Amino acid sequence: MKASIYKIEGDLYLIDLPQKLRGFRKFISSWVLKDGRSALIVDVGPASTIRLLKEALDQLGVEKVEYVLLTHIHIDHAGGIGHFVELYPDAKVVVNERGEKHLMDPTRLWEASKKVLGELAYVYGEIRPVPAENIYKGEVTFSGMDVGIIPTPGHAPHHQGYILGEYLFTGDSTGIFLELDDGIYLRPATPPRFVKELYEESLDKMFEVGRKKICFAHFRMYEDSKKLIKMHKEQINMWISIVREVMHEYPEEEVSKVLDIVKERLLEKDKLFANYLKLDEDIKEREEHFTKNSLMGIYNYLKTLESSHGSI
């Protein structure tokens, strides 16, 4: 197993970090922006593939990593950062302040990851601590560009996006993306605990930045951020509407059945998500699991509204 290196354009590269699980390819990734033999990296992936990332960086001729920008501290994005700074001890790690303590002492993060992900957490690998001196809080400038930071807590409270010139690195805040031969696949990344208002507020912040090239954590790039964000906002509202509709129609049905019905209706009505049917079989299996997780976030959000207000 080895990483795949995609030259996106200029000195921007995407590193595919496949996991030892069926379908876990073209999914977890790391972005690399080079300047000579130095690099800035957005997300490093889990501990299990830090060796693959190091091999890819060696292949690209990277000798020094100046900055690692973490979009958030979920294990598939940042679980390997402790291992990474052992290999690149001068790397400055930029992370939302709500995630700092969990990088320096990942005990609670690891326990939470095991609870939420089960066996998948062990596939990703145990988290190592990051030395306090590697956490960086100053201004970030790389290759003559100032890095802008946008708080985007829609996916997680510790989530943030980054602007580097014409690029907008959005982590999971604009959904899960795959480029197909005849279109795109897009689905929300709305795991529990999902809050619609925060998710839309995050999308609005990124929309206001202006037209950029969106660099997805999962997976690759889309040329027009404003167009994509507009489509994704419409998609989110459709998903919420259909989950609400099915909950009303089947109030006594168990949750798993409700979500199965929702998925079938989304395949009929959401043209972006319907491209699920065109995915390779192994990637379909992966997306089946994560789609249910995203729907569960929306379901729980609506249940919370129902409890608070008596109706959804």
C-alpha positions as a Markdown table, in Angstrom:
| # | Residue | x | y | z |
|---|---|---|---|---|
| 1 | Met | 0.0 | 0.0 | 0.0 |
| 2 | Lys | 1.3 | 3.4 | -0.9 |
| 3 | Ala | 0.1 | 7.0 | -1.2 |
| 4 | Ser | -1.0 | 8.4 | -4.6 |
| 5 | Ile | 0.3 | 11.8 | -5.5 |
| 6 | Tyr | -1.9 | 14.1 | -7.6 |
| 7 | Lys | -0.3 | 17.2 | -9.1 |
| 8 | Ile | -3.3 | 19.6 | -9.0 |
| 9 | Glu | -1.7 | 22.7 | -10.5 |
| 10 | Gly | 1.5 | 24.6 | -10.0 |
| 11 | Asp | 3.1 | 23.6 | -6.7 |
| 12 | Leu | -0.1 | 22.3 | -5.2 |
| 13 | Tyr | -0.4 | 18.5 | -4.7 |
| 14 | Leu | -3.0 | 16.2 | -3.2 |
| 15 | Ile | -1.8 | 13.1 | -1.4 |
| 16 | Asp | -4.3 | 10.2 | -1.3 |
| 17 | Leu | -3.7 | 8.2 | 2.0 |
| 18 | Pro | -5.5 | 4.9 | 1.6 |
| 19 | Gln | -6.4 | 2.9 | 4.7 |
| 20 | Lys | -6.4 | -0.8 | 5.2 |
| 21 | Leu | -10.1 | -1.0 | 4.7 |
| 22 | Arg | -12.2 | -1.7 | 1.7 |
| 23 | Gly | -13.3 | 1.5 | -0.1 |
| 24 | Phe | -11.0 | 3.8 | 1.9 |
| 25 | Arg | -9.3 | 5.2 | -1.1 |
| 26 | Lys | -9.9 | 8.6 | -2.7 |
| 27 | Phe | -11.1 | 9.6 | 0.8 |
| 28 | Ile | -8.5 | 10.6 | 3.4 |
| 29 | Ser | -6.0 | 13.0 | 2.0 |
| 30 | Ser | -3.3 | 15.6 | 2.7 |
| 31 | Trp | -2.8 | 18.8 | 0.8 |
| 32 | Val | 0.8 | 19.9 | 0.1 |
| 33 | Leu | 1.8 | 23.4 | -1.2 |
| 34 | Lys | 5.5 | 23.5 | -2.1 |
| 35 | Asp | 8.0 | 26.4 | -2.3 |
| 36 | Gly | 11.2 | 24.9 | -3.4 |
| 37 | Arg | 12.1 | 22.2 | -0.9 |
| 38 | Ser | 9.9 | 23.7 | 1.8 |
| 39 | Ala | 6.2 | 22.9 | 2.2 |
| 40 | Leu | 3.0 | 23.9 | 3.9 |
| 41 | Ile | 0.6 | 21.0 | 4.6 |
| 42 | Val | -3.1 | 21.0 | 5.3 |
| 43 | Asp | -4.1 | 18.0 | 7.4 |
| 44 | Val | -1.8 | 15.0 | 7.8 |
| 45 | Gly | -4.4 | 12.2 | 8.2 |
| 46 | Pro | -4.3 | 9.4 | 10.8 |
| 47 | Ala | -1.3 | 7.8 | 12.4 |
| 48 | Ser | -1.7 | 4.7 | 10.2 |
| 49 | Thr | -0.5 | 6.5 | 7.1 |
| 50 | Ile | 2.1 | 9.0 | 8.3 |
| 51 | Arg | 4.8 | 6.7 | 6.8 |
| 52 | Leu | 3.0 | 6.9 | 3.5 |
| 53 | Leu | 2.8 | 10.7 | 3.7 |
| 54 | Lys | 6.5 | 10.9 | 4.6 |
| 55 | Glu | 7.4 | 8.8 | 1.5 |
| 56 | Ala | 5.2 | 11.0 | -0.7 |
| 57 | Leu | 6.9 | 14.2 | 0.7 |
| 58 | Asp | 10.3 | 12.6 | 0.0 |
| 59 | Gln | 9.2 | 11.8 | -3.5 |
| 60 | Leu | 8.2 | 15.5 | -4.0 |
| 61 | Gly | 11.6 | 16.6 | -2.7 |
| 62 | Val | 10.3 | 18.2 | 0.4 |
| 63 | Glu | 13.0 | 18.6 | 3.1 |
| 64 | Lys | 11.3 | 21.1 | 5.4 |
| 65 | Val | 7.7 | 21.4 | 6.5 |
| 66 | Glu | 7.2 | 24.9 | 7.7 |
| 67 | Tyr | 3.5 | 24.7 | 8.7 |
| 68 | Val | 0.8 | 22.1 | 9.2 |
| 69 | Leu | -2.7 | 23.7 | 9.1 |
| 70 | Leu | -5.2 | 21.4 | 10.7 |
| 71 | Thr | -8.8 | 21.9 | 9.7 |
| 72 | His | -10.0 | 20.1 | 12.8 |
| 73 | Ile | -8.8 | 17.4 | 15.2 |
| 74 | His | -10.9 | 14.4 | 14.1 |
| 75 | Ile | -8.7 | 11.4 | 13.9 |
| 76 | Asp | -8.9 | 11.0 | 10.2 |
| 77 | His | -7.5 | 14.5 | 9.7 |
| 78 | Ala | -5.2 | 15.1 | 12.7 |
| 79 | Gly | -4.7 | 11.7 | 14.4 |
| 80 | Gly | -1.1 | 11.4 | 13.0 |
| 81 | Ile | 0.1 | 14.9 | 13.9 |
| 82 | Gly | 2.1 | 13.7 | 16.9 |
| 83 | His | 3.9 | 11.1 | 14.8 |
| 84 | Phe | 4.4 | 13.7 | 12.1 |
| 85 | Val | 6.2 | 16.3 | 14.3 |
| 86 | Glu | 8.5 | 13.5 | 15.4 |
| 87 | Leu | 9.6 | 13.4 | 11.7 |
| 88 | Tyr | 9.5 | 17.1 | 11.2 |
| 89 | Pro | 10.2 | 18.7 | 14.6 |
| 90 | Asp | 10.4 | 22.2 | 13.3 |
| 91 | Ala | 6.9 | 22.2 | 11.8 |
| 92 | Lys | 4.6 | 24.8 | 13.2 |
| 93 | Val | 1.1 | 23.3 | 13.9 |
| 94 | Val | -1.9 | 25.6 | 13.4 |
| 95 | Val | -5.1 | 24.5 | 15.0 |
| 96 | Asn | -8.3 | 26.0 | 16.4 |
| 97 | Glu | -7.8 | 27.0 | 20.0 |
| 98 | Arg | -10.5 | 24.5 | 21.1 |
| 99 | Gly | -8.3 | 21.7 | 19.7 |
| 100 | Glu | -5.0 | 22.7 | 21.2 |
| 101 | Lys | -5.2 | 20.9 | 24.5 |
| 102 | His | -6.4 | 17.8 | 22.8 |
| 103 | Leu | -3.3 | 17.7 | 20.6 |
| 104 | Met | -1.0 | 18.2 | 23.6 |
| 105 | Asp | -2.8 | 15.6 | 25.7 |
| 106 | Pro | -4.9 | 13.4 | 23.3 |
| 107 | Thr | -6.2 | 11.0 | 26.0 |
| 108 | Arg | -9.8 | 12.2 | 25.8 |
| 109 | Leu | -9.6 | 12.5 | 22.0 |
| 110 | Trp | -8.4 | 8.9 | 21.7 |
| 111 | Glu | -11.1 | 7.6 | 24.1 |
| 112 | Ala | -13.8 | 9.6 | 22.3 |
| 113 | Ser | -12.5 | 8.3 | 18.9 |
| 114 | Lys | -12.7 | 4.7 | 20.1 |
| 115 | Lys | -16.2 | 5.2 | 21.4 |
| 116 | Val | -17.5 | 6.8 | 18.2 |
| 117 | Leu | -15.6 | 4.9 | 15.6 |
| 118 | Gly | -15.1 | 1.5 | 17.3 |
| 119 | Glu | -12.7 | -0.7 | 15.4 |
| 120 | Leu | -12.1 | 2.0 | 12.8 |
| 121 | Ala | -10.2 | 4.0 | 15.4 |
| 122 | Tyr | -7.7 | 1.2 | 15.8 |
| 123 | Val | -7.3 | 1.0 | 12.0 |
| 124 | Tyr | -6.5 | 4.7 | 12.0 |
| 125 | Gly | -4.0 | 4.2 | 14.8 |
| 126 | Glu | -3.5 | 5.6 | 18.3 |
| 127 | Ile | -2.9 | 9.3 | 18.7 |
| 128 | Arg | 0.4 | 10.6 | 20.1 |
| 129 | Pro | 0.8 | 14.0 | 21.8 |
| 130 | Val | 2.2 | 17.1 | 20.1 |
| 131 | Pro | 4.8 | 19.1 | 22.1 |
| 132 | Ala | 3.5 | 22.5 | 23.2 |
| 133 | Glu | 6.4 | 24.2 | 21.4 |
| 134 | Asn | 5.0 | 23.0 | 18.1 |
| 135 | Ile | 1.6 | 24.7 | 18.5 |
| 136 | Tyr | 1.8 | 28.0 | 16.7 |
| 137 | Lys | -0.5 | 31.0 | 17.2 |
| 138 | Gly | 1.0 | 33.8 | 15.2 |
| 139 | Glu | 0.5 | 35.1 | 11.7 |
| 140 | Val | 1.1 | 32.5 | 9.0 |
| 141 | Thr | 2.9 | 33.5 | 5.8 |
| 142 | Phe | 4.1 | 31.0 | 3.2 |
| 143 | Ser | 5.5 | 31.4 | -0.3 |
| 144 | Gly | 4.8 | 35.2 | -0.1 |
| 145 | Met | 1.1 | 34.6 | 0.8 |
| 146 | Asp | -0.7 | 35.4 | 4.0 |
| 147 | Val | -2.9 | 32.6 | 5.3 |
| 148 | Gly | -6.4 | 33.6 | 6.2 |
| 149 | Ile | -8.3 | 31.6 | 8.8 |
| 150 | Ile | -12.1 | 31.2 | 8.9 |
| 151 | Pro | -13.9 | 29.7 | 11.9 |
| 152 | Thr | -16.3 | 27.1 | 10.4 |
| 153 | Pro | -17.8 | 25.2 | 13.4 |
| 154 | Gly | -20.6 | 23.6 | 11.3 |
| 155 | His | -18.9 | 20.2 | 11.1 |
| 156 | Ala | -17.3 | 20.3 | 14.5 |
| 157 | Pro | -16.7 | 23.1 | 17.1 |
| 158 | His | -13.0 | 23.0 | 16.5 |
| 159 | His | -13.2 | 23.3 | 12.7 |
| 160 | Gln | -11.7 | 26.1 | 10.7 |
| 161 | Gly | -10.9 | 26.7 | 7.0 |
| 162 | Tyr | -7.9 | 28.4 | 5.4 |
| 163 | Ile | -7.4 | 30.8 | 2.5 |
| 164 | Leu | -4.1 | 30.7 | 0.6 |
| 165 | Gly | -4.3 | 33.0 | -2.5 |
| 166 | Glu | -6.8 | 31.5 | -4.9 |
| 167 | Tyr | -7.3 | 28.4 | -2.7 |
| 168 | Leu | -9.9 | 27.7 | 0.0 |
| 169 | Phe | -9.2 | 24.7 | 2.1 |
| 170 | Thr | -12.5 | 23.7 | 3.6 |
| 171 | Gly | -11.9 | 20.4 | 5.5 |
| 172 | Asp | -15.3 | 18.8 | 6.0 |
| 173 | Ser | -17.3 | 22.0 | 6.1 |
| 174 | Thr | -18.5 | 21.8 | 2.5 |
| 175 | Gly | -19.3 | 18.1 | 2.4 |
| 176 | Ile | -17.7 | 15.1 | 0.8 |
| 177 | Phe | -16.8 | 15.5 | -2.8 |
| 178 | Leu | -15.8 | 13.1 | -5.7 |
| 179 | Glu | -15.2 | 14.1 | -9.3 |
| 180 | Leu | -16.8 | 11.7 | -11.7 |
| 181 | Asp | -16.4 | 11.4 | -15.5 |
| 182 | Asp | -19.9 | 13.0 | -16.1 |
| 183 | Gly | -20.5 | 15.0 | -13.0 |
| 184 | Ile | -19.8 | 15.3 | -9.3 |
| 185 | Tyr | -20.8 | 13.4 | -6.2 |
| 186 | Leu | -21.5 | 15.5 | -3.1 |
| 187 | Arg | -23.0 | 14.7 | 0.3 |
| 188 | Pro | -23.2 | 16.5 | 3.6 |
| 189 | Ala | -20.8 | 15.7 | 6.4 |
| 190 | Thr | -23.2 | 16.2 | 9.2 |
| 191 | Pro | -22.4 | 13.6 | 11.9 |
| 192 | Pro | -23.9 | 14.0 | 15.4 |
| 193 | Arg | -23.9 | 16.6 | 16.8 |
| 194 | Phe | -25.2 | 18.6 | 13.8 |
| 195 | Val | -26.6 | 22.1 | 14.3 |
| 196 | Lys | -28.2 | 23.5 | 11.1 |
| 197 | Glu | -27.7 | 27.1 | 12.1 |
| 198 | Leu | -24.0 | 26.7 | 12.7 |
| 199 | Tyr | -23.5 | 24.7 | 9.5 |
| 200 | Glu | -25.2 | 27.4 | 7.3 |
| 201 | Glu | -23.4 | 30.2 | 9.1 |
| 202 | Ser | -20.1 | 28.4 | 8.3 |
| 203 | Leu | -21.2 | 28.1 | 4.6 |
| 204 | Asp | -22.1 | 31.8 | 4.5 |
| 205 | Lys | -18.7 | 32.8 | 5.8 |
| 206 | Met | -17.0 | 30.9 | 3.1 |
| 207 | Phe | -19.3 | 32.2 | 0.4 |
| 208 | Glu | -18.5 | 35.8 | 1.5 |
| 209 | Val | -14.8 | 35.2 | 0.8 |
| 210 | Gly | -15.5 | 35.3 | -2.9 |
| 211 | Arg | -14.8 | 32.9 | -5.7 |
| 212 | Lys | -12.0 | 30.5 | -4.8 |
| 213 | Lys | -10.9 | 27.0 | -5.7 |
| 214 | Ile | -12.3 | 24.7 | -3.0 |
| 215 | Cys | -9.8 | 22.1 | -1.8 |
| 216 | Phe | -11.7 | 19.3 | -0.1 |
| 217 | Ala | -10.3 | 17.1 | 2.5 |
| 218 | His | -12.5 | 14.3 | 1.0 |
| 219 | Phe | -11.5 | 14.6 | -2.0 |
| 220 | Arg | -9.8 | 16.8 | -4.7 |
| 221 | Met | -10.7 | 20.3 | -5.9 |
| 222 | Tyr | -13.7 | 22.2 | -7.4 |
| 223 | Glu | -13.0 | 25.4 | -9.4 |
| 224 | Asp | -15.8 | 27.7 | -8.1 |
| 225 | Ser | -16.4 | 27.9 | -4.4 |
| 226 | Lys | -19.4 | 30.2 | -4.6 |
| 227 | Lys | -21.2 | 27.8 | -7.0 |
| 228 | Leu | -20.4 | 24.8 | -4.9 |
| 229 | Ile | -21.4 | 26.4 | -1.6 |
| 230 | Lys | -24.7 | 27.5 | -3.1 |
| 231 | Met | -25.4 | 24.0 | -4.3 |
| 232 | His | -24.4 | 22.5 | -1.0 |
| 233 | Lys | -26.6 | 24.9 | 1.0 |
| 234 | Glu | -29.6 | 23.9 | -1.1 |
| 235 | Gln | -28.6 | 20.3 | -0.6 |
| 236 | Ile | -28.5 | 20.6 | 3.2 |
| 237 | Asn | -31.9 | 22.1 | 3.3 |
| 238 | Met | -33.3 | 19.3 | 1.0 |
| 239 | Trp | -31.8 | 16.7 | 3.3 |
| 240 | Ile | -33.3 | 18.3 | 6.4 |
| 241 | Ser | -36.7 | 18.6 | 4.6 |
| 242 | Ile | -36.8 | 14.9 | 3.6 |
| 243 | Val | -35.7 | 13.6 | 7.0 |
| 244 | Arg | -38.4 | 15.7 | 8.6 |
| 245 | Glu | -41.0 | 14.4 | 6.0 |
| 246 | Val | -40.1 | 10.8 | 6.6 |
| 247 | Met | -40.1 | 11.2 | 10.4 |
| 248 | His | -43.7 | 12.6 | 10.2 |
| 249 | Glu | -44.8 | 9.8 | 7.9 |
| 250 | Tyr | -43.3 | 7.0 | 10.1 |
| 251 | Pro | -43.4 | 8.3 | 13.6 |
| 252 | Glu | -43.4 | 4.8 | 15.2 |
| 253 | Glu | -40.7 | 3.3 | 12.9 |
| 254 | Glu | -37.2 | 2.5 | 14.3 |
| 255 | Val | -34.5 | 5.0 | 13.3 |
| 256 | Ser | -32.5 | 2.7 | 11.0 |
| 257 | Lys | -35.7 | 2.1 | 8.9 |
| 258 | Val | -36.4 | 5.8 | 8.7 |
| 259 | Leu | -32.9 | 6.5 | 7.5 |
| 260 | Asp | -33.2 | 3.8 | 4.9 |
| 261 | Ile | -36.3 | 5.4 | 3.5 |
| 262 | Val | -34.7 | 8.8 | 3.6 |
| 263 | Lys | -31.7 | 7.6 | 1.6 |
| 264 | Glu | -34.0 | 6.1 | -1.1 |
| 265 | Arg | -35.9 | 9.4 | -1.5 |
| 266 | Leu | -32.6 | 11.4 | -1.6 |
| 267 | Leu | -31.4 | 9.1 | -4.4 |
| 268 | Glu | -34.5 | 10.1 | -6.4 |
| 269 | Lys | -34.5 | 13.9 | -5.6 |
| 270 | Asp | -30.9 | 15.0 | -4.9 |
| 271 | Lys | -29.0 | 14.9 | -8.3 |
| 272 | Leu | -25.6 | 15.4 | -6.6 |
| 273 | Phe | -26.1 | 12.6 | -4.1 |
| 274 | Ala | -27.7 | 10.4 | -6.7 |
| 275 | Asn | -24.3 | 10.0 | -8.4 |
| 276 | Tyr | -23.7 | 7.6 | -5.5 |
| 277 | Leu | -25.1 | 5.0 | -7.9 |
| 278 | Lys | -22.1 | 5.7 | -10.3 |
| 279 | Leu | -19.5 | 5.1 | -7.6 |
| 280 | Asp | -17.2 | 2.0 | -7.6 |
| 281 | Glu | -18.7 | -0.7 | -5.5 |
| 282 | Asp | -16.1 | -0.5 | -2.7 |
| 283 | Ile | -16.5 | 3.3 | -2.4 |
| 284 | Lys | -20.3 | 2.8 | -2.4 |
| 285 | Glu | -19.9 | 0.5 | 0.7 |
| 286 | Arg | -17.8 | 3.2 | 2.4 |
| 287 | Glu | -20.3 | 5.9 | 1.6 |
| 288 | Glu | -23.2 | 3.8 | 2.8 |
| 289 | His | -21.8 | 3.9 | 6.3 |
| 290 | Phe | -20.9 | 7.6 | 6.3 |
| 291 | Thr | -24.2 | 8.6 | 4.7 |
| 292 | Lys | -26.1 | 6.9 | 7.6 |
| 293 | Asn | -23.9 | 8.8 | 10.0 |
| 294 | Ser | -24.6 | 12.1 | 8.3 |
| 295 | Leu | -28.4 | 11.4 | 8.3 |
| 296 | Met | -28.2 | 10.5 | 12.0 |
| 297 | Gly | -26.8 | 13.9 | 12.7 |
| 298 | Ile | -29.8 | 15.6 | 10.9 |
| 299 | Tyr | -32.3 | 13.2 | 12.6 |
| 300 | Asn | -30.9 | 14.0 | 16.0 |
| 301 | Tyr | -31.0 | 17.7 | 15.3 |
| 302 | Leu | -34.7 | 17.4 | 14.4 |
| 303 | Lys | -35.5 | 15.3 | 17.4 |
| 304 | Thr | -33.9 | 18.0 | 19.6 |
| 305 | Leu | -36.0 | 20.6 | 18.0 |
| 306 | Glu | -39.1 | 18.5 | 18.5 |
| 307 | Ser | -38.3 | 18.1 | 22.2 |
| 308 | Ser | -37.6 | 21.8 | 22.6 |
| 309 | His | -40.5 | 23.2 | 20.6 |
| 310 | Gly | -43.0 | 20.4 | 20.4 |
| 311 | Ser | -42.8 | 20.2 | 16.6 |
| 312 | Ile | -40.3 | 20.1 | 13.7 |
